[in-house]
Amino acid sequence: MRRTVSIPVNLPSERFLPLMSQCAEIFNAHVDWALANSTYNKNKAHKELYHLLRLQYSTVPSALLQTVRDNALEAIKATKFKRIPKKKPTSGLRYDKRTMTLRGQQLTLSCIGKRVAFRLNIPDYFKEVFETWDFCGATVTYTKNTKQFWVRLVFEAADVPQVTGEIQGIDRGLYHQAVTSSGQFFSSSKIRGVQRRYLHNRRKLQQKGTRSAKRRLKAMSGREKRFMKDTNHCVSKKLANQPGVAVFVVEDLSSIRTQRRGKKMNKWLGSWGFYQQEQFLTYKAEALGKRVVHQDPRYTSQKCNVC
């Protein structure tokens, strides 16, 4: 069982931004090599690319270069050559125990030149995880809009023993976020209203195109996502904390957006946060010893003649 602790940090941008850009180029070089050779074998990639990249990117620490190599080839392996994973100059940079050290609340990170050491300010909400769980890695990310660096610390703990109880089916939809087999309804009317308001405001501001309109668009960016995230957290928490329920059965909606259903319906499905809600429910249930299983969605939304 893993948890991620996200903490904003002040890192020297003159050192970390060039590092992230160079690591993105190293990542993409390994992806191109894997596609050209039809393999994601790390040993072969190391023999063919390591010395060349060390000469080309001499300021990047050796251990960090190897971490980027592993990250790139694991991404290729995960997609089975069906997609081409690429990184941008400010994409996140994964660290492991070779490239970072955590002692108490002091964190050191490999960078261009000497390591950067700083003290973390751990929020009270994360202190239990930070102090009692095992630290296993981290990712450094950069938000361009706010020019803020973040450290995403990953902690690991033993799985909670599974509890026994009832099985509950959950049907997710556009008009209702979730409908349970026990008769609970979580309406989406408020969500749809907020989404329509943001869509209307974006269209008006984009049509206007002035400097103040662009500033307003920048200030609005992310608000809708944060609202949806909060709503999904609330619904998934209520579902996971139900007494007596041990297994949640949800539909496998992984291919819901692959079909063409018209401009309006595609727009509607594109703003539907069913996957995020499923991920939240999965990890909240896992922490309570419960589990989430998937069911083929065919014929599961038909209305019973009694209901």
Secondary structure in CASP SS format (residue, H / E / C, confidence):
PFRMAT SS
TARGET T0000
AUTHOR 0000-0000-0000
METHOD secondary structure of the structure
MODEL  1
M C 1.00
R E 1.00
R E 1.00
T E 1.00
V E 1.00
S E 1.00
I E 1.00
P E 1.00
V E 1.00
N C 1.00
L C 1.00
P C 1.00
S H 1.00
E H 1.00
R H 1.00
F H 1.00
L H 1.00
P H 1.00
L H 1.00
M H 1.00
S H 1.00
Q H 1.00
C H 1.00
A H 1.00
E H 1.00
I H 1.00
F H 1.00
N H 1.00
A H 1.00
H H 1.00
V H 1.00
D H 1.00
W H 1.00
A H 1.00
L H 1.00
A H 1.00
N H 1.00
S C 1.00
T C 1.00
Y C 1.00
N C 1.00
K H 1.00
N H 1.00
K H 1.00
A H 1.00
H H 1.00
K H 1.00
E H 1.00
L H 1.00
Y H 1.00
H H 1.00
L H 1.00
L H 1.00
R H 1.00
L H 1.00
Q H 1.00
Y C 1.00
S C 1.00
T C 1.00
V C 1.00
P C 1.00
S H 1.00
A H 1.00
L H 1.00
L H 1.00
Q H 1.00
T H 1.00
V H 1.00
R H 1.00
D H 1.00
N H 1.00
A H 1.00
L H 1.00
E H 1.00
A H 1.00
I H 1.00
K H 1.00
A H 1.00
T H 1.00
K C 1.00
F C 1.00
K C 1.00
R C 1.00
I C 1.00
P C 1.00
K C 1.00
K C 1.00
K C 1.00
P C 1.00
T C 1.00
S C 1.00
G C 1.00
L E 1.00
R E 1.00
Y E 1.00
D C 1.00
K C 1.00
R C 1.00
T C 1.00
M E 1.00
T E 1.00
L E 1.00
R E 1.00
G C 1.00
Q C 1.00
Q E 1.00
L E 1.00
T E 1.00
L E 1.00
S C 1.00
C C 1.00
I C 1.00
G C 1.00
K C 1.00
R C 1.00
V E 1.00
A E 1.00
F E 1.00
R E 1.00
L C 1.00
N C 1.00
I C 1.00
P C 1.00
D H 1.00
Y H 1.00
F H 1.00
K H 1.00
E H 1.00
V H 1.00
F H 1.00
E H 1.00
T H 1.00
W C 1.00
D E 1.00
F E 1.00
C E 1.00
G E 1.00
A E 1.00
T E 1.00
V E 1.00
T E 1.00
Y E 1.00
T E 1.00
K C 1.00
N C 1.00
T C 1.00
K C 1.00
Q E 1.00
F E 1.00
W E 1.00
V E 1.00
R E 1.00
L E 1.00
V E 1.00
F E 1.00
E E 1.00
A C 1.00
A C 1.00
D C 1.00
V C 1.00
P C 1.00
Q C 1.00
V C 1.00
T C 1.00
G C 1.00
E E 1.00
I E 1.00
Q E 1.00
G E 1.00
I E 1.00
D E 1.00
R C 1.00
G C 1.00
L C 1.00
Y C 1.00
H E 1.00
Q E 1.00
A E 1.00
V E 1.00
T E 1.00
S C 1.00
S C 1.00
G C 1.00
Q C 1.00
F E 1.00
F E 1.00
S E 1.00
S C 1.00
S H 1.00
K H 1.00
I H 1.00
R H 1.00
G H 1.00
V H 1.00
Q H 1.00
R H 1.00
R H 1.00
Y H 1.00
L H 1.00
H H 1.00
N H 1.00
R H 1.00
R H 1.00
K H 1.00
L H 1.00
Q H 1.00
Q H 1.00
K H 1.00
G C 1.00
T C 1.00
R H 1.00
S H 1.00
A H 1.00
K H 1.00
R H 1.00
R H 1.00
L H 1.00
K H 1.00
A H 1.00
M H 1.00
S C 1.00
G C 1.00
R H 1.00
E H 1.00
K H 1.00
R H 1.00
F H 1.00
M H 1.00
K H 1.00
D H 1.00
T H 1.00
N H 1.00
H H 1.00
C H 1.00
V H 1.00
S H 1.00
K H 1.00
K H 1.00
L H 1.00
A H 1.00
N C 1.00
Q C 1.00
P C 1.00
G C 1.00
V E 1.00
A E 1.00
V E 1.00
F E 1.00
V E 1.00
V E 1.00
E E 1.00
D C 1.00
L C 1.00
S C 1.00
S C 1.00
I C 1.00
R C 1.00
T C 1.00
Q C 1.00
R C 1.00
R C 1.00
G C 1.00
K H 1.00
K H 1.00
M H 1.00
N H 1.00
K H 1.00
W H 1.00
L H 1.00
G H 1.00
S C 1.00
W C 1.00
G C 1.00
F H 1.00
Y H 1.00
Q H 1.00
Q H 1.00
E H 1.00
Q H 1.00
F H 1.00
L H 1.00
T H 1.00
Y H 1.00
K H 1.00
A H 1.00
E H 1.00
A H 1.00
L C 1.00
G C 1.00
K C 1.00
R E 1.00
V E 1.00
V E 1.00
H E 1.00
Q E 1.00
D C 1.00
P C 1.00
R C 1.00
Y C 1.00
T C 1.00
S C 1.00
Q C 1.00
K C 1.00
C C 1.00
N C 1.00
V C 1.00
C C 1.00
END
